Amino acid sequence: MKKEVYDIIVCGAGPAGAEFARYVTENSKYSVLVLDRTDKIGYPAKSTAGTTKEFLDEFKIPKSVYVSKLNSAVIQGPNETSTHPYDGYVLDFAKFKKFLVNEAIKNGAKIIIKADVTKPIIENNKITGVEYTKNGKIYSTYGRIIVDATGPSAVLAKELGLVKFTSNEHLVGIEYEMNNLKLEQQDAMIFKFDRNLAPGGYSWIFSTGKNKARVGICWVSEFFKAERGKGSQIEHLNHWIKTDNRLKSGKILETHGGDAFYELVKQKSTDNFLAIGDSASCIHPTTGEGIRPGLYSSMFAAKTAIEALDRKDTSASQLKKYDKKWNETIGKNRKLILFATKKLYELSNKQYDKFVANTGKLDSETVKRFMNYQTTLKDALKLYPFFS
Ligand SMILES: Cc1cc2nc3c(=O)[nH]c(=O)nc-3n(C[C@H](O)[C@H](O)[C@H](O)COP(=O)(O)OP(=O)(O)OC[C@H]3O[C@@H](n4cnc5c(N)ncnc54)[C@H](O)[C@@H]3O)c2cc1C
């Protein structure tokens, strides 16, 4: 029997994979197969899902997936606070993903759920397909271009040696969806840096309506293990809730959790292969923002894939145009941002207050560069107490 070969196989229907499939099917006639291991598209809704209005407009994301409007970003240390204007929204993460997947399906993409991708199929040293299991059976499927969008599992990118994903660059987070809170700011995304609450990370409150919010903490798994003693992440989160007047009265409606790696990925593509979103570590290490950079990586990679298929050339040298575009834009100052983030997680509480006070003195252009992943060494020197 002649084997079926798709033009593109996308592994993972999270925001990055779904947007990649949507973009390709909207802008070309190429056949797209999407595989995801979940049994229900959109779930689990692991993300706080705060993002900017500008980004949502650019990617034409409808208001029906928004939960709340955000007007400010608040940065807090143990004692200091700085407040900045922020034009953004919190999304219903599951609805957002379902919207992208449904668009791709409407445009002709085929999706298989409960399909757990286990390994790449390699022929003549190049990936030509993937193996997946569904209902206990093993299947093989083939494509001209294979896309890893499996998020932190990076099941193909790891196997192809493009990412390592070690525990000292592993961000782990947990959050509660809450109501009945006593919030001073009803339309804010609040980041709090305090070693007593989240050693080696930070905590947050993202407003989802009047006295409602997503409240969580995340940290790098290897940092400050000793300082945390036996306290698990959920114990730390519960401790914060018990001791913060804004949160004490809150009722927990749901729990979300997940992880990401913030590695410096030198190469996100190779022969017949592209890695996007969290499987290629596109997440912003300081803020944990992964949706916006993930979708930009999808768009850059999808444009590259269409051009490669048009030229009938899916070699590494053709597909590395995606890496080039990433490195010229969002990835431009990545090394510095990674270095500065690692240092940030090591600060003492006194230094956190200094850091927060410094963020309050930043001019709007510097904030804009930070938001757009363009932080320069000069900007970092203004922000970080350990540099001065
Ligand atoms: C607690 C928390 C809060 C966050 N808050 C924000 C926020 O406020 N704003 C923001 O921008 N970002 C936030 N993020 C980050 C953001 O959610 C991620 O960066 C984003 O979801 C990455 O998208 P992705 O598509 O690359 O990967 P994922 O969302 O991880 O999607 C991967 C998909 O691949 C599938 N998959 C995995 N392995 C396999 C396999 N072997 N076979 C088949 N399918 C597979 C999964 O089922 C999933 O559908 C947060 C993350 C966490 C954990």
The ligand as a Tripos MOL2 file, in Angstrom:
@<TRIPOS>MOLECULE
LIG
   53    58     1     0     0
SMALL
NO_CHARGES

@<TRIPOS>ATOM
      1 C1          0.7850   28.3700   35.3640 C.3       1 LIG1
      2 C2          1.1080   29.0210   34.0500 C.ar      1 LIG1
      3 C3          0.7360   30.3410   33.8150 C.ar      1 LIG1
      4 C4          1.0300   30.9570   32.6020 C.ar      1 LIG1
      5 N1          0.6100   32.2480   32.3660 N.ar      1 LIG1
      6 C5          0.8150   32.8340   31.1720 C.ar      1 LIG1
      7 C6          0.3060   34.1240   30.8860 C.ar      1 LIG1
      8 O1         -0.3390   34.7620   31.7180 O.2       1 LIG1
      9 N2          0.5390   34.6530   29.6420 N.ar      1 LIG1
     10 C7          1.2420   33.9840   28.6940 C.ar      1 LIG1
     11 O2          1.4370   34.5170   27.5930 O.2       1 LIG1
     12 N3          1.7450   32.7580   28.9420 N.ar      1 LIG1
     13 C8          1.5340   32.1610   30.1460 C.ar      1 LIG1
     14 N4          2.0040   30.8990   30.3800 N.ar      1 LIG1
     15 C9          2.8030   30.2420   29.3440 C.3       1 LIG1
     16 C10         1.9310   29.7130   28.2120 C.3       1 LIG1
     17 O3          0.8050   29.0460   28.7300 O.3       1 LIG1
     18 C11         2.7670   28.7630   27.3740 C.3       1 LIG1
     19 O4          3.9590   29.4120   27.0020 O.3       1 LIG1
     20 C12         1.9870   28.3300   26.1320 C.3       1 LIG1
     21 O5          0.8850   27.5540   26.5140 O.3       1 LIG1
     22 C13         2.9070   27.5410   25.2130 C.3       1 LIG1
     23 O6          2.1670   27.1200   24.1090 O.3       1 LIG1
     24 P1          2.6520   25.8650   23.2560 P.3       1 LIG1
     25 O7          1.5850   25.6450   22.2520 O.co2     1 LIG1
     26 O8          4.0420   26.0610   22.8260 O.co2     1 LIG1
     27 O9          2.7040   24.6460   24.2850 O.3       1 LIG1
     28 P2          1.5290   23.9780   25.2200 P.3       1 LIG1
     29 O10         0.5620   25.0120   25.5880 O.co2     1 LIG1
     30 O11         2.2780   23.2550   26.2300 O.co2     1 LIG1
     31 O12         0.8290   23.0010   24.2140 O.3       1 LIG1
     32 C14         1.4240   21.7820   23.8450 C.3       1 LIG1
     33 C15         0.3570   20.8730   23.2520 C.3       1 LIG1
     34 O13         1.0180   19.6700   22.8250 O.3       1 LIG1
     35 C16         0.3100   18.5400   23.3140 C.3       1 LIG1
     36 N5          1.2940   17.4750   23.5200 N.ar      1 LIG1
     37 C17         2.2970   17.4300   24.4270 C.ar      1 LIG1
     38 N6          3.0250   16.3040   24.2690 N.ar      1 LIG1
     39 C18         2.4550   15.6340   23.2670 C.ar      1 LIG1
     40 C19         2.7480   14.3940   22.6210 C.ar      1 LIG1
     41 N7          3.7580   13.6330   23.0090 N.pl3     1 LIG1
     42 N8          1.9670   13.9970   21.6000 N.ar      1 LIG1
     43 C20         0.9140   14.7650   21.1780 C.ar      1 LIG1
     44 N9          0.5890   15.9400   21.7500 N.ar      1 LIG1
     45 C21         1.3590   16.3560   22.7630 C.ar      1 LIG1
     46 C22        -0.3840   19.0030   24.5870 C.3       1 LIG1
     47 O14        -1.5400   18.2140   24.8630 O.3       1 LIG1
     48 C23        -0.7210   20.4520   24.2420 C.3       1 LIG1
     49 O15        -1.9750   20.5600   23.6290 O.3       1 LIG1
     50 C24         1.7310   30.2590   31.5960 C.ar      1 LIG1
     51 C25         2.1080   28.9320   31.8150 C.ar      1 LIG1
     52 C26         1.7950   28.3150   33.0220 C.ar      1 LIG1
     53 C27         2.1740   26.8800   33.2240 C.3       1 LIG1
@<TRIPOS>BOND
     1     1     2 1
     2     2     3 ar
     3     2    52 ar
     4     3     4 ar
     5     4     5 ar
     6     4    50 ar
     7     5     6 ar
     8     6     7 ar
     9     6    13 1
    10     7     8 2
    11     7     9 ar
    12     9    10 ar
    13    10    11 2
    14    10    12 ar
    15    12    13 ar
    16    13    14 ar
    17    14    15 1
    18    14    50 ar
    19    15    16 1
    20    16    17 1
    21    16    18 1
    22    18    19 1
    23    18    20 1
    24    20    21 1
    25    20    22 1
    26    22    23 1
    27    23    24 1
    28    24    25 2
    29    24    26 1
    30    24    27 1
    31    27    28 1
    32    28    29 2
    33    28    30 1
    34    28    31 1
    35    31    32 1
    36    32    33 1
    37    33    34 1
    38    33    48 1
    39    34    35 1
    40    35    36 1
    41    35    46 1
    42    36    37 ar
    43    36    45 ar
    44    37    38 ar
    45    38    39 ar
    46    39    40 ar
    47    39    45 ar
    48    40    41 1
    49    40    42 ar
    50    42    43 ar
    51    43    44 ar
    52    44    45 ar
    53    46    47 1
    54    46    48 1
    55    48    49 1
    56    50    51 ar
    57    51    52 ar
    58    52    53 1
@<TRIPOS>SUBSTRUCTURE
     1 LIG1         1 GROUP 0 **** ****
